[in-house]
């Protein structure tokens, strides 16, 4: 049975969008802690909990991430750098667990009225950022969740994305057989 409450929750989940335009307004530390706490409870394969989060607010470090592939980091208030254990034998499960964590962080940011996005460090970016932030060599570094207060005017000024819609359900879901 579907209730108004469950409809509201599903509508909330479907409304999650990538945000790349942020105001310079800082995010309250208690909000950041709450978002990270939501992430701490994200599931992981065999409850191995291979992920860690580095909270980055330092402007120079954010700009460094932005210059190394995670472009939205250069303008956000906070970036959450996701680390995994870097276990080559568990590469696929670590990637899956990383994705589960990131989705939780994005939803928690939205629940607090913030915009958020996922980005990845490119080329030598992971190594450059690892050194700058003192991250141990064995950790896998590349996923960045950017967060901030949404700059609605800048967002409106962006050119329309012709691929922004969703394909219809019949092209997405297959029942019982392909």
N, C-alpha and C positions, 0 to 999 in steps of 0.2 A: 504494500500500500504506500503510495506517495503522499506526503504531507506538504503543507506550505513550507515547513522548516526544511525538509529534504530538497524541495524545489529550490529554495534559496541557496542551499549549500551547493547543489549541482550548478546553478547559475553562477555562483562565485567561482567554482572550479573552471567552468567554461570561459570565464571572463579574463583569465590570466593572459596577459600579453607582454611581450618583450618591450622594455622601455630603455631608450638610449639617451634621452634628454633629461638632465637633472638640473635643479636649482642649486646654488651654492650653500643652501641652508643645511646645517649639520643635523645628524640624527641623534636623538637622545640615547645615551649609553644604555639605559634600561631597555629600550626598544631593541637595540642591537643584541643585548644579552638574551632577550626573549626569543629573537629570531634564531640565534645560535643554539639555544636550548631546544627549540623545535627540531633543528637539524640533528642535535645529539641523539634524539629519539628515533631518527630514521632507521629503518630496518637495514640489515646487511646479511649477506650469505653466511649461513652457519653462525650467525650473531658474532662474526669475526671482528666487526667494527674497525675496518682498516682505514677509515678516513679521519683526518684531523682538519681543523680550520685555523687559518691565520687571519685575524681581523686587521685590516689595513686602513688607516685613516690619514696617514702621513701623505701630504700632497705630492712630494717628490717621488715616493714609492708608487703612488697611484699613476702619476704621469709616466713612470718607467714601465709599468704594466701596459698602459695605453700605447706607448711607443713600441711595444714588443708583441703586438697582436690583439690585445684585449682593449681595443679602442675606447669603449664606453668608460673604462676605468679612469681615464684621464680627466673626466668631468664629474665623476660620481662623488658622493660624500663618504662612502665606505665600500671597500671591496672585501669579499670573503674569498681568500685563496684556499682552494681545496687541495689537500695532500692525501695521497694514498700510500700504502706501505711500500709500493714498488716491487712487489713480489712477482717475478716473471712467470712463475707457475700458476699464479692466480690472476693473471692480467685481465681476463674476461670478467671474472666476478668482481674484481676491483673497479672496472669500468662501469659495471652494472650498479654496484653500490654507490659509486660516485654520482651516477645519474639519479638514483633515488634520493640521495642527500640534496643535490642541487634543486630538484623539484620541490622538496619540502621547504628549502630556504626561500625559493621564489614565492611560494604560496604564503609563507609566514610574513614576508615583506609586504605582499599585497594585503594581507589581513591587517597590517598596521598602516595601510593607506599609502605605502611607498611604491615606487616603481623599481623594477629589478630586471636584470638580464643575465644571461650566461655568455661568457666569452672564453676563448682559449688563447694561451700564449703560443706564439708561432716561432718557428726556426730556433734560434738560440735563446729565445725569450725565457723558457723555463730555467735554463742555467743562469742567465743574467739575473733573474728575479730571485732564484735560490740563493745566489751569492749575496745579493743586496740585503736579503732578509735573514740571512744566517740559517737557512734550512739545511738539515743534514743531507748528505749526498745520496743516501739510499732512498729518500722519499721521492715519489712521483709528483711532479709539479706541472700543472698546465691549465686546470680549470679555475676560472675566476667568475664569481657572482658579484655583479655591480649593483649597488642600491643607492637610492636617494629620493628626495622629494621630486615629483614629476614637474618638469618645466612644460606646462600645457601649451604655452604659446609656441615654443620651439617644436614641440611634437606636431602641432597643427601645421606648421610651416614646412614640414618634411614633404617631399613629393610622394604622391600616392604609390603604393606598391601594387602592381597589377596581379601579384600572386598572393595577396593578403587574405583572400577568401578561403574557404574550405571546399575540397571536392565533395560531391554529394555522397550520401551514406552508401548508396549502391556501388560506388567505386572504392569505398573504404572497407566495408565489412562484407564478409562472405559467411553465410550460414550453412553449417554442416559440411559443405564441400566448396572448393574454389569455384 
